[in-house]
């Protein structure tokens, strides 16, 4: 697998995992009971995006490593 292909595959895996991780631990303003005027009640209170980006990177690295091993040694 070439380097540009590895980057493209990792980037794709990262985005897929990000969308899977985003909903974890999110509380809406409605659930929290405090809705500032002019905001949507379904808006997240604290989305913790940095924490989720780090988790996404780690999970993506594991998934990519497994895929890489499979393609290089099993395929």
The 8 nearest C-alpha neighbors of each residue, nearest first, counted from 0:
[[1, 4, 5, 2, 71, 70, 67, 3],
 [0, 2, 4, 3, 5, 6, 7, 8],
 [1, 3, 5, 4, 6, 0, 7, 8],
 [4, 2, 6, 5, 1, 7, 0, 8],
 [5, 3, 7, 1, 2, 6, 8, 0],
 [4, 6, 2, 8, 3, 7, 9, 1],
 [7, 5, 3, 9, 4, 8, 10, 2],
 [6, 8, 4, 10, 5, 9, 3, 11],
 [9, 7, 11, 5, 10, 6, 4, 12],
 [8, 10, 12, 6, 11, 7, 13, 5],
 [11, 9, 13, 7, 8, 12, 6, 14],
 [12, 10, 8, 14, 13, 9, 7, 15],
 [11, 13, 9, 15, 10, 14, 59, 16],
 [14, 12, 10, 16, 59, 11, 15, 9],
 [15, 13, 17, 11, 16, 12, 10, 18],
 [14, 16, 12, 18, 17, 13, 11, 19],
 [15, 17, 19, 13, 14, 18, 55, 12],
 [18, 16, 14, 20, 19, 15, 55, 21],
 [17, 19, 21, 15, 16, 20, 14, 22],
 [18, 20, 16, 17, 21, 15, 22, 23],
 [21, 19, 17, 18, 23, 22, 16, 51],
 [20, 22, 18, 23, 19, 17, 51, 25],
 [23, 21, 20, 25, 24, 19, 18, 46],
 [24, 22, 21, 25, 20, 19, 51, 26],
 [25, 23, 22, 26, 46, 21, 47, 45],
 [26, 24, 23, 22, 46, 43, 27, 45],
 [25, 27, 43, 44, 30, 24, 31, 28],
 [26, 28, 43, 41, 30, 29, 42, 44],
 [27, 29, 31, 40, 34, 30, 44, 33],
 [28, 30, 40, 32, 27, 31, 41, 34],
 [31, 29, 27, 32, 28, 26, 33, 41],
 [30, 32, 28, 29, 33, 27, 26, 44],
 [31, 33, 29, 30, 28, 34, 27, 40],
 [34, 32, 31, 28, 35, 29, 30, 40],
 [33, 35, 28, 40, 36, 32, 29, 38],
 [36, 34, 38, 37, 33, 28, 39, 40],
 [37, 35, 38, 34, 39, 40, 33, 28],
 [36, 38, 35, 39, 34, 40, 42, 28],
 [39, 37, 36, 35, 40, 34, 42, 41],
 [38, 40, 41, 42, 37, 34, 28, 35],
 [41, 39, 29, 28, 42, 34, 38, 27],
 [40, 42, 27, 39, 28, 29, 43, 30],
 [41, 43, 27, 39, 40, 28, 44, 38],
 [44, 42, 27, 26, 45, 46, 28, 25],
 [43, 45, 28, 27, 26, 46, 42, 25],
 [44, 46, 47, 43, 25, 26, 48, 27],
 [45, 47, 48, 43, 25, 44, 24, 26],
 [48, 46, 50, 45, 49, 51, 25, 24],
 [49, 47, 51, 50, 46, 52, 21, 45],
 [48, 50, 52, 51, 47, 53, 54, 46],
 [51, 49, 53, 48, 52, 47, 54, 55],
 [50, 52, 54, 48, 49, 53, 55, 47],
 [53, 51, 55, 49, 54, 50, 48, 56],
 [52, 54, 56, 50, 55, 51, 49, 57],
 [55, 53, 51, 57, 56, 52, 58, 50],
 [56, 54, 52, 58, 53, 17, 57, 59],
 [55, 57, 53, 59, 54, 58, 60, 52],
 [58, 56, 60, 54, 59, 55, 53, 61],
 [57, 59, 61, 55, 60, 56, 54, 62],
 [60, 58, 62, 56, 13, 61, 57, 55],
 [59, 61, 63, 57, 58, 62, 64, 56],
 [62, 60, 64, 58, 59, 63, 65, 57],
 [61, 63, 59, 65, 64, 60, 66, 58],
 [62, 64, 66, 60, 65, 61, 59, 67],
 [65, 63, 67, 61, 66, 62, 60, 68],
 [64, 66, 62, 68, 63, 67, 69, 61],
 [65, 67, 63, 69, 64, 68, 70, 62],
 [66, 68, 64, 70, 69, 65, 63, 71],
 [69, 67, 65, 71, 66, 70, 72, 64],
 [68, 70, 73, 66, 67, 72, 71, 65],
 [69, 71, 74, 67, 68, 73, 72, 66],
 [72, 70, 68, 69, 67, 74, 73, 0],
 [73, 71, 69, 68, 70, 74, 67, 66],
 [72, 74, 69, 70, 71, 68, 67, 66],
 [73, 70, 72, 71, 69, 68, 67, 66]]
